[in-house]
Amino acid sequence: MRIAALVCLALFIAAIFILLFQKPANIAYISMIGGAISALFSGIFFLMYRHTSDQALAYKPQVDRTQNLIVAISACETMDEERKQRSREELIRWFVGLQPNSSEDKK
């Protein structure tokens, strides 16, 4: 992506030099238009990449939290049935943000 942006910049600068040092020629106009169009697309792609990257970073904590819950529930599989159910209940309560069940703690 950066290579494309640098090529666009080089074409644009070359077109400007041709226009300044030679009498206006068709090749300079074609190069300048091509460089400008390429620079426009390159800028659009950089903008889309930045927004995509920001969205991925914002979404990552939810994915990590869900993955941790899945690993914890999988670890419950090695427990006896009663303890497994209590542990799963506590994990689900933690996941949705509820307080631990105090009636279970008194047993």
Secondary structure by P-SEA (a helix, b strand, c coil): caaaaaaaaaaaaaaaaaaacccccaaaaaaaaaaaaaaaaaaaaaaaaaaaaaaaaaaaaaaaaaaaaaaaaaaaccccaaaaaaaaaaaaaaaaccccccccccc
